[in-house]
Amino acid sequence: MKIGMVGLDTSHCVAFTRLLNDPQQEHYIPGARVVAAYPGGSEIFSLSRDRVAGFTDTLATDYAVELYESIEDLAASVDAVLLESVDGRQHLEQFARLAVGKPVFIDKPFATSVVDAGEIVRLAAETNTPLMSCSSVRYAAGSADTLAPGEAVESCEAFGRAVLLDDYPGLFWYGVHSAEVLFSFMGTGCERVRCAEFPNMDVVIGEWRDGRLGIVRGTRLKHGDFGCIVHTDAGTKVGLARSTPPYYQLMLKEVVEFFRTGISPIPIDETVSITAFLAAAEISRERGGEVVVLDR
């Protein structure tokens, strides 16, 4: 399977290409190969603008990936696309040029507004373009396998690093990882959110329509891990994400299967709900912890 990559401004580009293209890698994933890329880059986000040239050179030099000047030309030449642009504010505009009926994986965050998220979903449906999006931490060993089959989740707290940046919208940069973990256990149905801001931590509390509570604890401590505390009908379970095998290898296996079948393992409604949750958390933070109703 020939894979195209859009947005060469994140370390994921090199990591994913290495796992898909190099059979000598310990965690090599067969069945797909990155053959084409559109460098892209965001002038309004420093962690894109300052990194795109280096990652572009690595893919072209070390992996012989063909560089394209047009997203449309790239989409026409491959079987599926990894939309990797690190600035989620670009995703709608880029997806609109990619939506030609071939499977597209959008790396985190799916979007940085509910409006953009809804428009991406509309375009996907209109063009019959299979769509999948998530954070790699969703699939991390040690936390993703916390529950036994059949356990019903009554409440969940997901925790992890959530650094804030001056030129990126709040928790969408790193808090999205813990939000993904939370929703992987809680599912859709969050209606109200409040965000309590502290010097080294944000605590986001979501109220689900069935009365359950879901919490994201985003830390800005010197050291910290990703994980979860899940309260179920069988008791309380604790999971701590392990780095071996790499989060992104476990996720990428799911992505390759999605490319093969066109069927995402994650309901798109859940992905949109995560966007709405994070957007509401940012509004709540700005309003001093006021309860905000999700806009969706």
C-alpha positions in Angstrom: 0.0 0.0 0.0 1.4 3.4 -1.0 1.1 6.0 1.7 1.3 9.8 1.3 2.2 12.1 4.2 1.0 15.7 4.6 2.8 18.0 7.0 6.5 17.2 7.8 6.7 19.3 11.0 6.5 16.6 13.7 8.8 13.8 14.9 5.9 11.4 14.1 6.8 11.8 10.4 10.2 10.2 10.8 9.0 7.7 13.4 6.1 6.5 11.3 8.2 6.3 8.1 10.9 4.3 9.9 8.4 1.7 11.2 6.6 1.4 7.8 9.6 1.5 5.5 12.5 -0.2 7.3 12.1 -4.0 7.8 15.1 -4.0 10.1 13.3 -2.0 12.7 12.4 -3.9 15.9 8.8 -2.8 15.6 8.5 -2.8 11.8 4.9 -2.8 10.5 4.4 -4.6 7.1 1.8 -3.8 4.5 2.3 -0.1 3.9 5.1 2.2 2.8 5.5 6.0 2.9 6.4 7.0 -0.7 5.2 10.6 -1.0 5.1 13.7 1.1 4.0 17.3 1.1 6.1 19.3 3.6 3.5 22.0 4.4 4.3 23.8 7.7 2.5 26.6 9.7 4.0 30.1 9.8 1.9 30.9 12.9 3.2 28.1 15.1 6.9 28.0 16.0 7.1 24.3 16.6 6.0 23.8 13.0 7.8 26.6 11.3 11.2 25.8 12.9 11.1 22.1 12.3 9.6 21.4 8.9 12.9 21.8 7.0 14.8 19.2 9.1 12.1 16.5 9.0 11.6 17.1 5.2 15.3 16.6 4.6 15.4 13.4 6.7 12.5 11.8 4.8 13.9 12.7 1.4 17.5 11.8 2.1 17.2 8.8 4.4 14.0 7.2 3.0 13.8 8.4 -0.6 10.3 9.8 -0.1 9.2 11.8 -3.1 8.3 15.4 -2.2 5.2 17.0 -3.8 4.4 20.7 -4.2 0.6 20.1 -4.3 -1.6 18.2 -1.8 -4.0 17.4 -4.7 -1.2 15.7 -6.7 0.0 13.8 -3.7 -3.5 12.5 -3.0 -3.9 11.3 -6.6 -0.7 9.3 -6.4 -1.2 7.2 -3.2 -3.6 4.7 -1.7 -4.0 6.5 1.7 -2.8 9.5 3.6 -1.3 10.4 6.9 -2.2 14.0 7.7 0.5 14.8 10.2 0.5 18.6 10.2 1.3 19.5 13.9 -0.9 22.6 13.8 -4.4 21.3 14.1 -5.7 24.7 12.8 -4.5 23.6 9.4 -6.4 20.3 9.3 -9.7 21.4 7.8 -8.1 23.3 4.9 -5.7 20.4 4.1 -8.3 17.7 4.5 -10.6 19.6 2.1 -7.8 19.1 -0.5 -7.3 15.4 0.4 -10.9 14.2 0.6 -11.0 12.2 -2.6 -12.4 8.9 -1.3 -9.1 7.4 -0.1 -8.6 6.7 3.7 -7.1 9.6 5.7 -5.7 9.4 9.2 -5.5 12.8 11.0 -3.0 12.9 13.7 -3.9 14.7 17.0 -5.5 17.0 17.4 -8.3 16.3 15.0 -9.2 20.0 14.9 -9.0 22.9 17.3 -12.6 24.0 17.1 -16.0 22.3 16.9 -16.8 24.1 13.7 -13.7 22.8 12.0 -14.3 19.3 13.3 -17.9 19.2 12.0 -16.8 20.5 8.6 -14.2 17.8 8.3 -16.8 15.1 9.1 -19.2 16.6 6.6 -16.6 16.7 3.9 -15.6 13.1 4.6 -19.3 12.0 4.3 -19.8 14.0 1.1 -16.8 12.5 -0.6 -17.0 9.0 0.9 -13.5 9.5 2.4 -12.8 7.0 5.3 -11.6 9.0 8.3 -9.7 8.1 11.5 -8.1 10.3 14.1 -6.6 9.8 17.6 -3.6 10.2 19.9 -1.1 7.4 20.1 -1.5 7.4 23.9 -5.0 5.9 23.4 -3.3 2.6 22.5 -0.5 2.6 25.1 0.2 -0.7 26.8 -0.5 -0.5 30.5 -3.4 1.9 30.2 -5.4 0.8 27.2 -5.6 -2.7 28.6 -6.6 -1.7 32.1 -10.1 -3.2 32.1 -11.2 -6.8 31.8 -13.8 -7.6 29.1 -17.3 -6.6 30.0 -16.5 -4.2 32.9 -18.8 -1.2 33.0 -17.1 2.2 33.5 -18.7 4.3 36.2 -16.1 7.1 36.3 -12.6 7.7 35.0 -9.7 10.1 35.6 -7.0 10.3 32.9 -3.8 12.1 33.7 -0.6 13.1 31.9 1.6 16.0 30.8 -0.2 19.0 29.5 2.3 21.8 28.7 0.8 25.0 27.5 2.3 27.1 24.6 2.1 30.7 23.8 1.2 30.2 20.2 -1.1 27.2 20.3 -4.6 26.8 21.8 -4.3 25.5 25.3 -4.9 21.9 26.0 -5.2 21.0 22.3 -1.4 20.7 22.2 -0.7 18.0 24.9 -3.8 17.8 27.0 -5.4 16.0 24.0 -3.5 12.8 24.9 -5.3 12.5 28.3 -8.6 13.5 26.8 -8.3 10.7 24.3 -7.6 8.2 27.1 -10.6 9.5 29.1 -13.0 9.1 26.1 -11.7 5.7 25.2 -13.2 4.6 28.6 -16.1 6.9 28.9 -17.4 7.1 25.4 -19.6 10.0 24.1 -22.2 11.8 26.1 -20.3 14.6 27.9 -22.5 17.6 28.2 -20.8 20.1 30.6 -17.2 20.9 31.4 -15.4 23.0 33.9 -11.7 23.7 34.0 -9.8 24.6 37.3 -6.5 26.2 36.5 -3.5 25.9 38.9 0.2 26.9 38.5 1.3 23.3 37.7 -1.9 21.6 36.7 -5.3 21.9 35.0 -8.2 19.8 36.3 -11.0 19.4 33.7 -14.2 17.9 35.0 -16.7 16.6 32.5 -20.3 15.7 33.3 -21.9 12.9 31.2 -25.6 12.9 30.5 -26.0 9.7 32.4 -24.6 11.2 35.6 -21.0 9.9 35.3 -18.0 12.1 35.8 -14.8 12.1 33.7 -11.7 14.0 34.7 -8.6 15.0 32.9 -5.7 16.1 35.1 -3.1 17.8 33.0 0.2 18.4 34.7 3.1 20.7 34.1 5.4 19.0 36.6 9.1 18.3 35.8 8.4 14.6 35.5 5.1 12.8 34.8 3.5 9.8 33.1 0.3 9.1 31.3 -2.2 6.9 32.9 -5.7 6.4 34.2 -7.8 5.5 37.3 -11.0 3.8 36.2 -13.9 3.0 38.5 -16.0 0.1 37.3 -18.8 -2.1 38.4 -16.0 -4.6 39.4 -13.9 -2.2 41.3 -11.2 0.4 40.8 -8.4 -0.2 38.2 -5.2 1.8 37.7 -3.3 1.8 34.5 0.1 3.5 33.8 1.2 3.8 30.2 4.3 1.9 29.2 6.7 3.1 26.6 7.5 -0.4 25.3 6.3 -1.1 22.7 6.1 2.5 21.6 2.7 4.1 21.8 2.9 5.1 18.2 3.7 1.6 17.0 0.6 0.2 18.6 -1.5 3.0 17.1 0.1 2.7 13.6 -0.8 -1.0 13.5 -4.5 0.1 13.9 -4.0 2.8 11.3 -2.6 0.4 8.7 -5.6 -1.9 9.3 -7.9 1.1 8.9 -6.2 1.9 5.6 -6.8 -1.7 4.5 -10.5 -1.9 5.4 -11.6 1.7 5.4 -13.3 1.1 8.7 -12.1 3.2 11.7 -11.9 1.4 15.1 -12.9 4.8 16.7 -16.3 6.2 16.1 -16.0 9.6 14.5 -18.6 11.0 16.9 -16.3 10.2 19.8 -13.4 12.1 18.0 -15.7 15.2 17.6 -16.7 14.9 21.2 -13.1 15.1 22.3 -12.7 18.3 20.3 -15.8 19.8 21.9 -14.5 18.7 25.4 -11.2 20.5 24.9 -12.8 23.6 23.4 -15.2 23.9 26.3 -12.3 23.4 28.8 -10.5 26.4 27.2 -13.6 28.6 27.5 -14.0 27.5 31.1 -10.4 28.3 31.9 -10.8 31.8 30.4 -13.9 32.3 32.5 -12.3 31.3 35.8 -13.7 27.8 36.0 -17.3 28.5 34.9 -19.3 25.5 33.8 -19.6 25.4 30.0 -22.1 23.4 27.9 -20.5 21.5 25.1 -21.1 23.1 21.6 -22.1 20.1 19.5 
